[in-house]
Amino acid sequence: MDIESDQEELYRLAEREVNTLLTRAKQLNYTNWTDQDYIAVVALQFATAYVSMRQSREIGDEDLKRLKQLDEKLDNYLNALEG
C-alpha cells in the first residue's frame, strides 16, 4: 500500500485503533468465529461511528444555517432602525 508521507501518522493511528478494536472483539471469544468475522464486527463499528459523525455534522450545518438566517434578520432590522 502506497501512503503519502504526510498521511503516514494518520494511517499509523488508524492501524492502532483497528488493532485495539480487533483485540477487544476477539476477547469476546465467540464460538466458531473466524478472524474474518471479528474483522467484520470491527468494520461495522467503524461504519456506525462514521455514519453517526456524518449525521451530527449535518445537524451542525443546519444549526449554522439557522444562525446565519437569524443574523441576516437582525442586520436587516438594525439597518431599518438606522434608516
N, C-alpha and C positions, 0 to 999 in steps of 0.2 A: 504494500500500500504506500503510495507516494503522498507525503504530507508536507505542506509548505512549512518552512522553518518558523514563521510567525504563528503558526497554528499548533505547533508541537506540544506546548504546555497544555493547551485545551484538550488535545487528544489524550495526553497522559492523565489528566484529571478525570476525563470520561472513562478511561480504562480502569482507573481505581474505583470509580463509582460502580461500574458494571461488575467488577470482581467482588466488591463488597456485597452488592445485592445478590449475586450468584451464590456467594458463600452463605448468606442468610437463608436463601431459598433451599440450598442443599441441607442445611441444618434441620429443616422440617422432616427430612428423611422419609418421603412418601414411598410406599412400596411400589415396586415396578416402574418407577420413574427413571427415564434416561436423562443424560446431560441435555439432550435436545428439549425435553420437557421443562427442565429448570430454566434453560435459556429463553424458552417461550414465555415463561412466567415473568422473567426479568424484562423482556421486551414489552410485555403488556403493562408492566409497572411504568416503564419509560413513556409509553404511548399515552397512558392515562394522565401522567404528570404533564405531558406536553399539551394535551387537549385542555386540561384544567388551566394551564398557564395561558393558553390562547383565549379561552373564554374570559378569564379575569382581565386580560389586556383589552378585549373587545368592550367589556363593561367600562373599563377605564377610559377608552376612547369616547364612549357615549357620554360619560360624565364631562369630559373635556369639551365636547361639542355643546353640551348644555351650558357650561360655564362661559364659553365664547358667546353664545346667544345672549346670555344674561349681561355680559359685558357690553355687547353691542346695544342692547336695550338701554342700559344705564348711560352709555355715551350719548345715545340719541336723546334721552330725557334731559341730561345735563346740558347738551347743546341747545335744546329747545328752551330751557330756562334762561340761558345766556342771550338768546336771540330775541 
